[in-house]
Amino acid sequence: MPFPVRLPPPSTTAAVAAATVGAVLAAVALRRYLSASRHHPPAGLSMSAAAGAATTLVAYGKSAQEQELLASAASSVALGEGEPVGEVAVALAYDGAGFDAAAYMSALRARRFGRWMLWTPRIGSTQDLIAWNFAKLPVGVVCVADVQFKGRGRSKNVWESPPGCLMFSFTSQMQDARKLPLMQYVVCLSITEAIKELCRAKGLPELDVRIKWPNDLYLKGLKVGGILCTSSYEPKVYNICTGVGLNVDNAKPTTCLNAALQEANPTSPILKREDILAYFFNKFENLFEIFLNQGFQALEEQYYNSWLHSGQRVVVQDAHESKSGSVVTIQGLTPTGYLYAIGEDNKSYELHPDGNSFDFFTGLVRRKMEA
């Protein structure tokens, strides 16, 4: 098994520099290991050459060395449980690629996340790929797909994602289990903030993308994206796989980011997937460090400015009781990541999904909070 590259979370500028040096040293060790193992991916693939492969993965890196190392590590990945390694073809280039990796890497400023990228024209699930091969790939790697045909959502929902969407999954780690349920909120906030920052940088009308609890993204009342976080445990650390789907170009059947831009200004340039992904990692890296060091409370004000629910009145059912119809007003989040609400009786409640409803807000159950 290839030697995994692990990047520790920095807390200071010095720590960032130390982490970078550590990553380089680990990369050198990985390169020596892989050279001894004789993994040599092809330099490039064409459309026709890759046609016979079930899945093509093209490796990119912030540097040429990182690209070669990732390609070597990826040459041993599997698509999922029971799928043979031989169904994956890895290359350093791809004629006619639908994603401009050079433009993405040029806009990327993050030191830990997104600097290793696997791009594929078509895959079952980016989330499955990185989850199944977590130990073989560097932490912070991202897998981007043009098309997914087994995309994953909550409650094991599966769907096909067409071209025109930004679909990616990436890895991270943390040690505090209490923070795990809040990770999805950090990712949602990073997406909304990255889109606003990108619009400002490009001189475009600002898109007011909002967070619908717990993990959906909405624009003008319509869903344009979603987040999925999964985790597994190994001694002293949780391995986290985060998947993001964002509708950039498909105006039908609902709306998309670029349709909203064109509506605001018909002559406006459009957003590109490469820029959105780079700006996301630039923003996420900063917010993730704050989250690890200071907790989610340091991000709450920003989060509430981006979500849909402050002051929202919802009808809920009491836990362990058959009666329903109680009205509560949402105030924010509890420390465990559920909704915090005040009832008409002026008592505090924690709202949980009932586990049966497709829309969380049609199946909320309240539990009285201890004073």
Stockholm file with secondary structure:
# STOCKHOLM 1.0

chainA/1-371         MPFPVRLPPPSTTAAVAAATVGAVLAAVALRRYLSASRHHPPAGLSMSAAAGAATTLVAYGKSAQEQELLASAASSVALGEGEPVGEVAVALAYDGAGFDAAAYMSALRARRFGRWMLWTPRIGSTQDLIAWNFAKLPVGVVCVADVQFKGRGRSKNVWESPPGCLMFSFTSQMQDARKLPLMQYVVCLSITEAIKELCRAKGLPELDVRIKWPNDLYLKGLKVGGILCTSSYEPKVYNICTGVGLNVDNAKPTTCLNAALQEANPTSPILKREDILAYFFNKFENLFEIFLNQGFQALEEQYYNSWLHSGQRVVVQDAHESKSGSVVTIQGLTPTGYLYAIGEDNKSYELHPDGNSFDFFTGLVRRKMEA
#=GR chainA/1-371 SS CCCCCCCCCCCSHHHHHHHHHHHHHHHHHHHHHHHHHTCCCCSCBCHHHHTTSSEEEEEEESSHHHHHHHHHHHTTCCSSTTCCGGGEEEESCBTTCSSCHHHHHHHCCCSSSSSEEEEESSBSCHHHHHHHTGGGSCTTCEEEESCEEEEECGGGCEEEECTTEEEEEEEEEESCGGGGGGHHHHHHHHHHHHHHHHHHHHTCCCCCCEEETTTEEEETTEEEEEEEEEEEEETTEEEEEEEEEEESSCCSSSCCHHHHHHHHCTTCCCCCHHHHHHHHHHHHHHHHHHHHHHCGGGTHHHHHHHBSCTTCEEEEEETTCSCEEEEEEEEEECTTSSEEEEETTSCEEEEEECSSCSSGGGSEEEEECCC
#=GC SS_cons         CCCCCCCCCCCSHHHHHHHHHHHHHHHHHHHHHHHHHTCCCCSCBCHHHHTTSSEEEEEEESSHHHHHHHHHHHTTCCSSTTCCGGGEEEESCBTTCSSCHHHHHHHCCCSSSSSEEEEESSBSCHHHHHHHTGGGSCTTCEEEESCEEEEECGGGCEEEECTTEEEEEEEEEESCGGGGGGHHHHHHHHHHHHHHHHHHHHTCCCCCCEEETTTEEEETTEEEEEEEEEEEEETTEEEEEEEEEEESSCCSSSCCHHHHHHHHCTTCCCCCHHHHHHHHHHHHHHHHHHHHHHCGGGTHHHHHHHBSCTTCEEEEEETTCSCEEEEEEEEEECTTSSEEEEETTSCEEEEEECSSCSSGGGSEEEEECCC
//
